[in-house]
Amino acid sequence: MTASLTLAPVTRANIDRAIAVRVRPDQERFVSPVVKSLAEAYVHPEAWPRLILDGDTPVGFLMAFVDIDWDGKGADFRSGLWRLNVTPEAQGRGVGRFAVESVAAELRRRGAARMYVTWEPGDDGPEGFYRKLGFHLTGEISGGQTVGVLDLT
């Protein structure tokens, strides 16, 4: 991993650079494009979108969610990683790990004990990546996606 990885809020000054972040074509079925994430962030105050920079170069995008009403009934509030897009040239360099660790640190700072993530099941999907980082299956399916959880304590 490059020591110069940082997170930056998405602003008027960098929105076009954020939208330009793309994954490999064979990964597009596993993650929504950044522009959809930013549209969702606009209508979901629980969203925490960030551009991942290596120095000044965008290498990824993440969007976390903080205390979202998971069941829609006000009984199950959760926090976690909503989206993770890493550019093809940055994959395999620790950018994804940095993103997950950054979200975990932010959620700990906010008092969360668990971090959730969902992923599209399928060959060559992100399940192995998340499981390698310590996420465990919850046994739940949300919108057709597998739900994983990481203990933050």
Rosetta blueprint (number, residue, H / E / L):
1 M L
2 T L
3 A L
4 S L
5 L E
6 T E
7 L E
8 A E
9 P E
10 V L
11 T L
12 R L
13 A L
14 N L
15 I H
16 D H
17 R H
18 A H
19 I H
20 A L
21 V L
22 R L
23 V L
24 R L
25 P H
26 D H
27 Q H
28 E L
29 R L
30 F L
31 V L
32 S L
33 P L
34 V H
35 V H
36 K H
37 S H
38 L H
39 A H
40 E H
41 A H
42 Y H
43 V H
44 H L
45 P L
46 E L
47 A E
48 W E
49 P E
50 R E
51 L E
52 I E
53 L E
54 D E
55 G L
56 D L
57 T E
58 P E
59 V E
60 G E
61 F E
62 L E
63 M E
64 A E
65 F E
66 V E
67 D E
68 I E
69 D E
70 W L
71 D L
72 G L
73 K L
74 G L
75 A L
76 D L
77 F E
78 R E
79 S E
80 G E
81 L E
82 W E
83 R E
84 L E
85 N E
86 V E
87 T L
88 P H
89 E H
90 A H
91 Q L
92 G L
93 R L
94 G L
95 V H
96 G H
97 R H
98 F H
99 A H
100 V H
101 E H
102 S H
103 V H
104 A H
105 A H
106 E H
107 L H
108 R H
109 R H
110 R L
111 G L
112 A L
113 A L
114 R E
115 M E
116 Y E
117 V E
118 T E
119 W E
120 E L
121 P L
122 G L
123 D L
124 D L
125 G L
126 P L
127 E H
128 G H
129 F H
130 Y H
131 R H
132 K H
133 L L
134 G L
135 F L
136 H E
137 L E
138 T E
139 G E
140 E E
141 I E
142 S E
143 G L
144 G L
145 Q E
146 T E
147 V E
148 G E
149 V E
150 L E
151 D E
152 L L
153 T L
